[in-house]
Amino acid sequence: MHQHGYSEDKDLILKRLARIEGQVRGLTRQVESDTYCIDVLTQISATTKALQAVALKLLDEHLAHCVVDAAVKGGPEATAKLTEASNAIARLVRS
């Protein structure tokens, strides 16, 4: 089975995602209970930042492992991995 760059930190990432899942459930409860708009927006901002932190961790691991490994091998795979990483960065910047 192929291991991804984040494999060593998988438990940490899963814990972060579980926390984010809880934050999203909290948002649902806030809206259901007619919580003040600014308080909901504050929680949305915190959730967004938490997701961005996970995304940056995954991107960092991808660059350090998948892209570096492909670059060492060279050839079309290296170009493909660099393009893939560049596109992922562009998506993160736009979000």
N, C-alpha and C positions, 0 to 999 in steps of 0.2 A: 504494500500500500504506500502511495506517495505521501510524504509528510510535507506539510506546508510550513512556511517560516514561523508562523505563530504557534506551532505545535507545543513548544516548551511553555508557552504562556496561556495555553488553552483554558486551564482552570480559572485563571485570573480574568480572562476575557469573558468566560461564561458567567462568572460572578458579577462582573460589571453589567452584562446584558440582563441578568436577572434583576439587578437593582433598577435598571432603566425600565424594565417591564413593570416593576412596581410603581415607578414614577408615572408611567402612562396610565396604569390603573387608578392612581391617585388623581390624575387629571380628569379621568372619566367621573370619578366620585365628586370632584369639585364642580364640574359642570352640572351633574345631576342635582347637586344640592345648591345650585345657584350662587356659588362662591363669587365674590367680587372679581370683576374682570382683570384688574391689575394683578391680583394674587394668582389667577390662572395663568396669565401671561408670564409671570415670574417663574412659575413651575415649568412652563413650556420652555423658557429660556434655559433653565437648569437641565432639563431633559435633553435639549438640543446640544448643549455643551458636553454632556456626558456621552452622547452618541458620537459627537465629533472627536472626543478623546479616544474612543474605541477605534474609530476610523483611522485616526493618525497612528495609533499603535499598530494596527494591521498594515497600514501603508509602510511604516518604518520597517516592520518585519519582512514585508514583501520585497522592499528594496534591498535590505541587508542579506536576504537569502536567495529568493527566486531570481531577482534581477542580476545580482552579483554572480550567481552560479551560471546563468545564461551568458553573461558577458565574458566570463572566463572561457566558456566553450566556444563563444563566437558564432559567426554565421547568422543565418536567418532567424534562429531562435532568439539570439541576443537582440536583434532589431525588433522582433515581435514583442519581447518582454519590455523593452524600453518604450515602445509605442503604447503598449497596454498600461504601463505605469503612468506615462504622461497623460493618457486619457482619464485614468482614475483620479489623478491630481486635478485635472481640469473639472471633472464632475464635483469633486469636493469643494473646489474654490467657488463654483457656481451655486452650491447648495447653501 
